[in-house]
Amino acid sequence: MAIPSNASWPINHREKAMELMTSHFPNGYVIDREEEVVVGVETAQRGQEDEYSWYSGTVTNDKTEWRITYRGRDPTQR
């Protein structure tokens, strides 16, 4: 499962992910791994102009997502 971010503000994506994992495995689940993964890049043009100065530039940042690898809990274990 992948969510846009593990942050809880302004949207708590993790809470929704936990709801989905619970619906997928109602008897419990185990999270095997969590990691942030780079899935691309985002490029934006930035610029500002006023009566005294002007600048323009390009900003490039990694686009990431938070991945959660999980499985159903073994019913024989607690």
C-alpha positions as CSV (number, residue, x, y, z in Angstrom):
1,M,0.0,0.0,0.0
2,A,1.2,3.5,-0.7
3,I,0.1,6.8,0.7
4,P,1.2,10.3,-0.3
5,S,2.8,11.0,3.1
6,N,3.2,9.7,6.6
7,A,2.4,13.2,8.0
8,S,-0.8,13.7,9.8
9,W,-1.5,17.3,8.7
10,P,-3.5,18.5,6.9
11,I,-4.7,15.1,5.9
12,N,-4.1,12.0,8.0
13,H,-3.4,9.5,5.2
14,R,-2.0,6.9,7.6
15,E,-5.3,6.8,9.5
16,K,-7.1,5.9,6.2
17,A,-4.4,3.3,5.4
18,M,-4.9,1.7,8.7
19,E,-8.7,1.5,8.1
20,L,-8.0,-0.2,4.7
21,M,-5.5,-2.7,6.3
22,T,-8.1,-3.5,9.0
23,S,-10.8,-4.0,6.4
24,H,-8.5,-6.2,4.3
25,F,-7.5,-8.3,7.4
26,P,-10.2,-8.0,10.0
27,N,-8.5,-10.5,12.3
28,G,-5.4,-8.4,12.4
29,Y,-2.4,-7.5,10.4
30,V,1.4,-7.1,10.8
31,I,3.4,-4.3,9.2
32,D,6.6,-5.8,7.8
33,R,8.2,-2.6,6.4
34,E,7.6,1.1,6.0
35,E,9.7,3.4,3.9
36,E,9.7,6.6,1.9
37,V,10.3,5.9,-1.8
38,V,11.2,8.4,-4.5
39,V,8.7,7.9,-7.4
40,G,9.7,10.9,-9.6
41,V,10.5,14.5,-9.6
42,E,8.5,17.7,-9.5
43,T,9.8,20.8,-11.3
44,A,8.3,24.3,-10.8
45,Q,9.1,27.7,-12.2
46,R,9.4,30.4,-9.5
47,G,9.7,34.1,-10.1
48,Q,9.0,37.4,-8.5
49,E,9.0,40.9,-9.8
50,D,8.6,44.2,-7.9
51,E,9.7,47.7,-8.6
52,Y,13.3,47.0,-7.2
53,S,14.1,43.5,-8.3
54,W,13.3,40.5,-10.4
55,Y,14.3,36.9,-10.3
56,S,13.3,33.7,-11.9
57,G,14.4,30.2,-11.3
58,T,13.5,26.5,-11.5
59,V,13.0,24.4,-8.4
60,T,13.2,20.6,-8.7
61,N,12.3,18.3,-5.8
62,D,11.9,14.5,-5.4
63,K,8.3,13.3,-5.4
64,T,7.9,10.7,-2.8
65,E,5.3,8.4,-1.3
66,W,5.2,6.4,1.9
67,R,4.9,2.6,1.3
68,I,3.6,0.2,3.9
69,T,4.1,-3.6,3.3
70,Y,1.8,-5.7,5.5
71,R,0.2,-9.1,5.8
72,G,-2.5,-10.8,7.8
73,R,-1.6,-11.8,11.3
74,D,-1.0,-15.5,11.9
75,P,-4.0,-16.5,14.0
76,T,-1.9,-19.0,16.0
77,Q,0.3,-16.2,17.4
78,R,-0.5,-13.4,19.7
